[in-house]
């Protein structure tokens, strides 16, 4: 969508993404087990929202409208009505017009697009929060909850772990069609973990994973699916993390910038976005993300830009194969040719198109409702040179985020540009 007036990301923040293997996550093996609890969804919403406002140089009273991206609050933590949870984050947020937005794993980016539209319609300061807590149940129960992002009636029984099986199906088809090898995929996974090791907010920041470890199945990296046809095609390391976390951004108009005492040079402009949705029963082609492709085409056309203009990208690597399919759908490689980007090292921090610089969903973590908002935070911080140890050296001017719901059934592609 081409925007009716200028919209800027003025501030953003992520909470620490937590889950098993993070040193601060409390589970049965942790010395504080039984003594204190992990942060609640209310904690993540509050921390992210207030930190983003502080980063923007604005106060809670300045917020005119707000949106919360969340997928499964009612299932994992028995909490819906998350707009009202945001209103509880600070006394000066009470009475504000807030609402929750849901679109499976694309909930965060959909909340972002709603806020963009509100600024285009006249709002000067909009707050976007994404949050999810998913560590409250065991893996199989959680997999059942998350299977609601697929067509539950027809796809649930593919495997107890529905979504890993759906993407193992894509991996199997892609390997057969294009000759992708486990070693190629392992490079993508190891790169994600290497990036996360430089990111203090990442779920897996203390976990080391080499290409060799990611390539081979082992006791620590098992083939875990029960479906015998799909089991050989997905290891634990190919999967995103079951994480708790929150992210927030503050979107403003030019008047909002002035209110904060800032100029376009202090912010990142939202140039355009594309939003597309496909039938829940899909996908029709296991070798392509056609919904992401449609969203990308809309975003590129509205921005007057193309794939070659993008200097840094956040893509929805819920599984390793998803990253490869995403970069093809976004036009960074031709169909079946993502391996060339791997071989060139193009997607590494020092490559010509750094992808998922903070670790992506595989290693930064994937608190589902937060992911699309986190991507906006990360792209904006890269464009402003604020990513610390994982800052890319190329000083990119234009960045892109691709957030996906389900098996590419909902997609949002957003293009950002460093302010003048």
N, C-alpha and C positions, 0 to 999 in steps of 0.2 A: 504494500500500500504506500502510495506517495502521501506524505504528511501535509496537512493543511497549514500548519505553521511549525516553526522550529521547536524541537524538543531536545532537551539535554539531560544526560546523566550527570548529576552534580555530586553525588556521593553514593557510597556503597560499602557494604560490610558482609563478611561471612562469619558465622560462629565456627568454632573448631568442629569438624565433622568427626563423629565418634562412632565406634563400633568395635567388634572383636578385633584384637591385635593392636588397638591403639592403647598406649600406656595409661591414659587417663580414663579409659572406659572400665566401669566396674562390672565384672562378671565373676563367676565362681572362683576363678583363679586369682583374683585381685586382692591385695591385702586389705582393702577397704570394703570388701564385700560384707554386707550386713550392717555397715557403719554409716554409709551415706548412699545416696541415690544418684543415678545419672540425671542430667538435665531433662526436664519435662518439655513438652511441646510449647507450653506457655513460656518457659525459660528461653527457648530458642527464638520464638517470635519476638519477645521483649528485647533480648540482647541484640539481635540483628537489626531490628527497627531503630532502636535508640542509637546504636553505633553508626548506622547509615546517616541518620539525621545529623549527628555530631560531625561526621565526615563532610557533610554538605554545608556545615555552618548554619544550620537552621534549627529551630526549636519545634517540639511536638505541636505547639499551638499554630505553627505556620502551615501544617498539613491541611489540605482542603478535601482530599479524597484518597482512599486507600483500597488496596486489593491484596488478598492472601491466596497464594497458590498452594494447594494441598490435594492429595489424592485419596488417602485411606485413613484419615483421622478417626473415623467412626470404628474402624476395624482394629487398628493397632493400639489405640489409646482411648477408645470409647468417647471421642470428642469430635463433634461437628461444630457448625456455627462459628467458624474461626474468624470471621470479621469481628465478632464480639470479643474474641480472645485478643485481637490486636487492640481493640478499644481499652482493654485492661492493662496495656503495657505502660501507660503513663496517664496521670490524671488529666492532662491537657489533650489527650486523644479521645476522651469521652464525648459522645455526641457527634463525632465525625461520621461521614458516610463511608462505611467500610463494607466489603463483601468478600466472600470466598469464591475462587474460580477453580474449576476442576476439569482436567483433560488428560487423565492418567499421568504418565511421566512428563507430559508437556504442560502440566498445570502451571508451573512457574513462568514459562514464556507466555502462556495465555494471559496470566495476570499482568505481565509486562505490557502486552498489546492493549489490554483494557485501559491501563494507565496512560499509555501513549495516546490512545483515542481520547481520553478525558482531557489531556493537555491540549490536543488539537481542537477540542470543543470549547476551551476557555478556562480550564483549571490551570493555575500557575504553579502549584506544588502538589505532586502526587507521590504517595508512598507505596512501594511494592514490596511485599514480604513473601517468601516461600519457606515452608517448613514441613518437616516430616520426622516422626519418631517411629522406627521400625524394628527395634531390637527387643521388643517386649514379648515375643513369642518365638518358638523354635523355627528352624529353617523351613520345614515342610508346611507348617501352618502359614508362615509368612508367604511362601510361594503360592499357596491357595488364595490368600488375600490379593496378591499382586496379579493373579490370573484374571481378575476382573477387568484388567486392561486389554485382554484378548476377548474373543467371542466365547464366553464361558461355556455355553451349552454345547458347542461343537469342537472347541479346541482344548478344553480343560483336561481331557483324558489322554492327551498325547504323552504325558509323563507327569509324575508327582511334581516335578519342577517344570511347569508349563513354559515359562518364558525362556529359560535356558534351552529347552528342547526346540522351541520355535526357531531360535537362532542357530542351534546346531544343525537344524534342517537347512538353513541358509548356508552355513559353513560347508556342509556336505555338497550342496549344489554348486557352490562357487569353486570349491577345490576340483570338482569333476569337470567343470566347464572351462576353467582358466588356469589350471595347473598350480594353484597356490599350494605351498608346502608348509608344514608345521613350523619350520624355521623362520619363514617369512612372518607368520602371525606372532611368533615369539618375540621378534624384534619390536613389534608394536607394543606388546604387553610390557616388555622390559623398559622401553622408553617411558611409558606412563609411570612406572614405579620410580625410575630415575628422576623424573620431574617432580614427583610427589616428595621425594626425599629432600628437596630444596624448599618445600612449602610448609610453613609452620602450622597451617590450618588443615592439612591433609590427613585423612583417616589412616592411611598406610605410610605415613612419613618415616617411620622407624623400621619398616620392613624392606629388606633387600631381596631383589628378584632378578637373577641374571637371565640372559637369553637361553642359556643351557637349561636352567631350571624351568623356564616357561615352555620350552620345547617338549620336554619329556613328561609323561604321566608318572606319578610317584605317589608314595603314601602321603606326602605333604601337598601334592598337587594332583588329586585323583580325577579320573573319569567317573563322574558321579551320577549320570543319568541312568534310569532303569530301562528306557526304550532301547532295545538291542541294536536297532538300525541307526540310531543317532548317538549312542554312547561314545563311539570312538572320536567324535568330532568336537567335543567341548570339554575342557578341563576347568578346574576351579579358577585357575589364573586367567582364563578368558572372560571371566564374569566381573561385572561391577560390584561394588561393595554394598552390603546391607548397612546403611549408615543412618544416624540421627544427625540433624543439623538444621540450620536456618541461614537464610541469606536475605538481604534487602538492598534496594536501590531507591534513590530519590530522583524523580524526574521533575524537571522544571521547564517553564517557558522562558523567554527572554526577560519577562517581567520578574519571574521567580529568581533568575540569576541576579538581577539588580537588587532584589530584596535581600539576598544573601551577601551582597557586596562583592559579587564575583563577575567575571567576564567570560565570554566563550572560550578563551584560552585556558581557563581553569576547569573546563568541563569537556565532556565527549558528546557530540551530537548524534542523535538517532536519525540516520538518513532515511531509512525505509524498513518495512518488514513485509514478509509474505507469510500467509497462513493458509494451509490446505488440509483437507480431511478426506480420508478414503473409507469405503465400507468396512465395517467392523470384521466381516468374515475374511478379509484378505490376508496376505497380499496375493495379487494375481501372478506375480513374477518374483521368484525367490532370488533372482540375480540383480534386482534393481529396487531402489527405494523411490518409487514413482511419486509418492506424496511429498517427500522431501524435495524431489526435483521440481515439482510444481510450485512449492513454496519458494524455492530458490529463484526460479525464473521470475516470479512475481516481484520478489525483493530486488533482484538485479535490474529489472526493467524500470521499477519505480525510482531506483537510485541513480539510474544512468551509468551503472558500473557493471563490471563483469568479474569472473573468477580471477583474472590476472591482476585485478586491482587490490585484492585482499592480501594484507600483510601478516595477519595472525588470525587464528580461528579456534573456536570452541565447538567441538562436534560431540554428538550424543553417542559415546562409546559404551553403551550399556553392556555390550559384549565386543570382543575384539573384532569380529567380522563386521559389526555395525559401523566401526570407524572406517573400514575400507569401503563399504557400500556408501557411507555418507559422503566421503570425499569425492567419490565418483558422481553421486547425485548432485553435489554442489558444483560440479564442473571443474574440479581440480585435477581430475584424471579421467580418461575415457573409460567406458564400460569395460570391466575386466582388467584394467591397467593400473590399479592402485599399487600393485607391486613395484612399479617403477618409482613411485614416491618413496617407498620403503628402501629400495636399493640405493637411491640417491641420498638418503638421509634428509629428504626435503622437509619432513614433518618434525624433525628434532628441534631443540631450542635454538641451535645455530643454523638451521636449515632455511631455505628460501620461503617456506610457508610453515612456520611453527604451529603445531596443532596440540591443543590440550596441555598448555604449558605448565599448569599447576598439578597435573596428574590425571585429569579427566575423571570420568565416572569410575574407571577401573581402579584408580589409586587415590585420587582426591576424595572420592566417595560419591554415593548416590542417594541422599535423602530425597526421595522422589519429587515432592512438591517444591523443594528448594533448588533443584538442579538448574532449571531454566533461568532463575534469578541469579544464581551463582555464576552462570556463564556470562551474563551481562556485567556483573561485578568484575570478573576476571578480564574480559576483553577491554573494558574501560580502563582498568588499572594498567594493562599492558600499553595501551595507547598513550597513557599519561606518564609512563615510565616508573610505575610505582610497585612493581612486583618483586623487588629485592633480589634474592639469590636466583630466582627463576625468570628475571626480566630478560626479554630477548634484546639482543644488541642492535638489531636492524632498525630500531626506532620507527615501527610501522605507523602509518597514518590512518589506515582503514582496517577494521576488523569485522568479523562475522561470527554469529552464534547460531547453531542449529540444535533445536530441542525437539524431541520426538516422543509421541505418546503411543504406547502399544508397539506392535510390529509395524512401525511406520504407518499408523492409521491416522495420526494427527501430527502435523509438523509445523513448526514456526522457524523461520529464518530471518534474522535481524541483522542489519548492517549498521555499523557505528563508524564515526569519523572523528579524529582528534579536532578539537575546537581551533578556531583561527588564532 
